[in-house]
């Protein structure tokens, strides 16, 4: 079933106005007259509609009541921004896996540099990528995508979570799945992934004071691969507890 992201007020309407973006999507997928589509607001509410036509425009008529889904368990991804499509891919896959918050970080060795006056535009673009991933993956909730921040700024948020950071330590860290399985509980779960050039010694020292160092396996992972590896471990443990 085709899905369209709309504002919450539209779900209360028996025949909501279709936004220009939604119309464009419908023109691409070409639903047949009488075919059903699902509207969702990214905040846990969905509703099914049937498609009709009026003078070449799509008209939607409700065929079900609004359905409400509970908020998923909190799961944050702290990740240093990677180059180009690799970062877009990270947002897409993290959304599919059910993260509830994405915190883009620019650390000392992050290759991508983002000027202060570009942060909001970047965040809005990343929100659109997350929304499209949610639409395709049948997610009912959109993740919160924060504006990019410095490594130092991210630490205040890390302190409010039970965070697992992929890091090489001596002695060696426990595998992430094992460490997450021993979590204390009570705090939002999070995973922190460094840049292509890894954390600086000072950054790593600051992180391991407030987060749990873990191993992401015996091979060297790209930053975007490590992000999804870590999120997958969190997601698997949360699913086991349900």
Buried (B, 14 or more C-beta within 10 A) or exposed (E): EBBBBBEEEBBEBEEBEBBEEBBEBBEEEEBEEEBBBBBBBBBBBBBBBBBBEEEEEBBBEBEEEBBEEEEBBBBBBBBBBBEEEBBBBBBBBBBBBBBBBBBBBBBBBBEBEBEEEEBEEBBEEBBEBBBBBBBEBEBBBBBEBBBBBEBEBBBEBBEEBBBBBBBEEEEEBBBBBEBBBEBEEEEBBBBBBBBBEBBBEEBBEBBBEBBBBBBBEEEEBEBBBBBBBBBBBBBEBBEEEE
